[in-house]
Amino acid sequence: METFPPLLTAIAALGALISLHEAKQSVRALARAFSKVKSRAARTVQPC
C-alpha cells in the first residue's frame, strides 16, 4: 500500500494549499501589526 489513491492525494494537496494560504494571510496580518507598532513608536520617539 505505498501508492496513494488519487482522492487522498487531492485532499492532501488541497489541505496543503489551504494551510499555505492561511500562513500567507497570517504573515500579512503580522506585518501590518508590526508596521502599526513601528509607526506608533516612531511618532512617540520623534519630538513634535
C-alpha positions in Angstrom: 0.0 0.0 0.0 2.7 2.5 -1.0 0.6 4.2 -3.7 -1.9 6.8 -2.5 -5.4 6.9 -4.0 -5.9 9.9 -6.2 -8.7 11.2 -4.0 -6.5 11.1 -0.9 -3.7 12.8 -2.8 -6.1 15.6 -4.0 -7.4 16.1 -0.4 -3.8 16.3 0.9 -2.8 18.8 -1.8 -5.9 20.9 -1.1 -5.1 20.9 2.6 -1.6 22.0 1.9 -2.8 24.8 -0.3 -5.3 26.0 2.3 -2.7 26.0 5.1 -0.3 27.8 2.8 -2.9 30.5 2.1 -3.7 30.8 5.8 0.0 31.2 6.6 0.3 33.9 3.9 -2.6 35.8 5.4 -1.3 35.5 9.0 2.2 36.7 7.8 0.5 39.7 6.1 -1.5 40.4 9.3 1.7 40.2 11.4 3.5 42.6 9.0 0.5 45.0 9.2 0.6 44.9 13.0 4.3 45.3 13.1 4.2 48.4 10.8 1.5 49.9 13.0 3.6 49.4 16.1 6.7 50.8 14.3 4.9 53.9 13.1 3.5 54.4 16.6 6.9 54.0 18.2 8.4 56.4 15.6 5.7 59.0 16.5 6.4 58.6 20.2 10.2 58.8 19.8 10.3 61.8 17.5 9.7 65.2 19.3 6.8 67.1 17.8 
